[in-house]
Amino acid sequence: VSTQSTGIAVRSIKCFFCTVNSLDVQVMAEAESRYRSPLTHRYPSQEMSFIFSDRNKFETWRKLWVILAESEKELGLAVTDEQIAEMKSNITNIDWKRAAEEEKTRRHDVMAHVHTFGAAAPLAAPIIHLGATSCFVGDNTDIIVMRDGCKLLCRKLAQCCEGLSNFASKYKDMPQLGFTHFQPAQLTTVGKRSCLWLQDLLMDLQELEHVLSKVKFRGVKGKQWYQRRVRGRKPALLTSLSLLDRLMRVK
């Protein structure tokens, strides 16, 4: 290889890396020019970030649509096993670019993802979101996300309580000077002080467990006016819808 060719190659490589570095700096500058919440950027664990992520949100939408199709099939609607299988196999197959384009055109997030899911599962397209309201996926996914977030907090809080309990037992006899209003007070122990912190955390854990015990899954039906209209004109359909709600909750 000639010296001239080597020099050209070296200059090309340098030019390439300079371009890449320039693009990296540009991307970083653009990112730093946009608002980022500390709740997603600085403080959360990877587990909690995923729970509240768009991927988890829209995959949960698709899981709910699968459960809806299964329940409607059990009630006798024209839903086939092949359609359900196709939906299940495409739960994670999200075309983000298409979804963004669909939402820009339709100006409706749920319909955008209905059509995006339908493109990935064409056989099931006619029965995706069949008879449901947008709140079916939107509200129920919010409930599931908050429930999963609370479960994660409970698990981590229980681990913290266990660690603090061991710490309190280990240092139960170690004396320390207590303080009140930043003034020296009577003697206490490190273990006893730790138990006071532990009590606060246990109360928090009990409160979270209470909240979790009260979480309720919302139905598949639309707003109240729709249910009144069905009750007045098609009571048999209302009974089927109530049964559908029960099937959905079990699943």
N, C-alpha and C positions, 0 to 999 in steps of 0.2 A: 504494500500500500504506500502510495507516495506521501511525502510530507505535506503537500498541499491538500490532499484528500483528508489526511488526519486532522489538519487544522480546521477544515470545513466541518468535519464531524464534531469536533470539540466545541466549535462555536455554535453549532446547531443544538447540541445537548445543553450548553449554557443558556441559550435562548429559550429552550423548552422549559427548563427549571425556573428561569426568571419569570416566564409567563405564568407558570403554575403558582409560584409564590405570590405574584401580583394578584391572581384570582383569589387565592386564599385570603390575602389581606383585604381584598374588596368584599368578600363574603363575610369576613369577621366584622368589617366596618358596618356593613348593612345590618348584621345581627345586633351589634351594639347600638344601632340607631332605632331599634324597636323595643317596645316595652316587654319585659319578661318578668313574670310574677315570681317572687321568691319562693312561693309555694310549689312551683314546678322546677325552678332553676337551682335553688340553693338548699332547701331544707328536706325535701321528701326522700324516702328510700326508693330504690328502683321498683320495688313491689307496688308501692302506693302510686308512683308515677304511671305505671302500667294500668292500674285499676281505673284511673281517670283519663286514660289516653283515648284518642280517636279510634285506634285499632280495636281496643277492647269494647268501646261503645258500639261501633258498627258491626263487629262480630256478634255482639250480644243481640243486636237487632235481628241479625240473620238467624241466630239460634231461636229467638222468639218466633220468627216466621216459620221455622221448621216445626216447633211445638204447636203453633196454630194450625198448620197443615195436618199434622198428625191427629190433632183433636177433631178437626173438621171431618177428616176421613172416618174417625170412629163414630161420628154422628150421621154418617151416610152421604156426605157431600162427594162430588165427583173429583176426588183426589186420589192419585195412584201411588203405589209404592215406588215406582220409577221416578216420579216427580220428587218425592220426599228424599230418595237416595241422592238424586242430583243436587238438591239443595244442600244436603249434609256434606257432600263432597266439595262444595264450593264456599263453605263458610269463611275460610281464611283467604279465599281468592278474590281480593278486593282490587279493582282497577281504580286507583285513586284519581288518576287523570280524568277518566271517563266520568267518575262521580262528580268531580268539580265542574266539568263541562255540562253535565246534566242539571246540576243545581243552578248554574248560571242561566241556563235556558228556561228551566221550569220554575225557578224561584221558590223551590220547596224542597227542603232537605230530605224528607221521608220519600217523596216521589222520586227524587234523584237516585236514592239508593235502591228503591224498588226496581227501577229500570236498569240500574247497574248490576244488581243481583240477577235480574232476568236475562241480561246479556250473557252472564257467566253460566246461567242455568236455563237455557231457552225452553227446554221441555216443561220446566216448572213455572215459567214466566206468567201464564194465565192465572195461577192460583197463589202467587206470592202476595201476601197482605190481603187476602181475599176476605171481604166483609169487615175489615178492621178499621178502626180510627187511627189517626196519626199518633194520638196519645198512647195507644196500645204499646208501640215500641218506644216512644219518647219517654213517657212517664215511668213505665215499668223498668226501662234500662236505668233511668236515674235512681230508682229505688234499689235495683240490684247493685249498682255501683256504690251507692252509699252504704248498703248492707255489707258488701265485701270490704269496703274501707273500714267500717266499724269492726268487722271481724278481725282484720289485720291489726287494728289498734288494740283490740282485746288481747290478742295473742302476744303482742309485744309488751303490753302493759303487764300481763301476767308474768312474763319473763323478768320484767323489771322488778316486780313485787317479790318474786322468788329470790333474785339477787340481793335486794335490799333486806329481805328477811334473813338471809344467810349472814349478811354484813352485821345486822343488829345482834344476832346470836353470838357472833364472833367477838364483838366488842361490847357485850352487855355489862361487863364489869369494869370497863375502862372509864375512869372518872374524867369529867370535864366541867368547866365553869359555865353555868348557864347565863344567858343575857336577857334582859328585858328593856325595851326602849334604848337599846345600844348601851346599857349600863350593866356592870357585873351583878349577877344575882346569886342564887344558891347553887350548890353543887348538884350535878346530875351525872348521867353516864352517856357515852356515845351511843350505846345500844338503845337507851330510852329515847333519845332525840331521834334516832333513826326510825323508831316505831311510830313516832308522830308523823314523819314524812310518809311512812308506809300506810298509815291509816288514811291519809288524803288520797293516795293512789288507789287504795282498795275501794274507797267511796266512788272514785272516778270509774273504776272497773265495773262496779255494781250498776252505776248509772248507764254505762254503755250497754251492759247486758240487758238492762230493762228496756232501753230503746230498741235493741235488736228483737226482743220478745214481742214488741208491738208493731213491727214492720209488717205491712200487709200488701199483697200483690194486687194491683189494679186489674179490672176486667178488660175484656176485649171490645166491649160495646162503646158506642159514641157518647155524646153529651146527654144530659138529662132529658132534653126535649125529644131526642130520638127515642129514648126508652119509653116515654109517655105515649108517643105516637104508635109505637109497636104494641104497647099494652092495650091501647084503645082499638086498634084495627086487626092485629094479628097476635092474639094471646098465645097461640101455640108456638109461634116463632120466638116470643119472649121466653117461654119455657126452655126452648132449645138453646137460646143464647145464655140463659142462666146455667144450664148444664155445661155449655162450652166453657163458661168462666170457671166452673168447678174443676173440669178436666185440666184447664190451663194451670190452675193453682197447684194441682197434684203433681203435674209434670215439672 
